[in-house]
Structures are given as C-alpha cells and as structure tokens.
Amino acid sequence: MSALLSSTFWLLLNTPMVPPDPKTRTKSVQMVDLNRTRSKRNRRSPSVRRPAVRLQ
C-alpha cells in the first residue's frame, strides 16, 4: 500500500503544471451567495414547539 502511495506521490510531483484553457474561464459557473439564502431561512418564523403528549 505504501509503495502505491509513494509512486502516486512522485508521479504527481513530477507531472508538469499545465494552465487551464482560457475557453473554460469564460464558461465559469456563477457562484451563489450561500449566506444570503441561509439568512432568508433564518428570517422565517421559528417553528412552534408543541407540548409533549403524555400517555397514561
């Protein structure tokens, strides 16, 4: 197992770095602001807690 890991590690170290194509930069996906959607959820009225039903 360690031989496989070390060979993979050296393969990654010896692989030349290739810059990404400029075509892919123009088609990048727009990021969604997660904080905005999270704050919308927090603004909703809090759920009403029902009292526990006791079985007799």
Protein Blocks (a to p, Z undefined) as FASTA:
>chain_A
ZZmmmmmmmmmmmpccddddfklmmmpccdddfklmmmmmmmpccdddddddddZZ
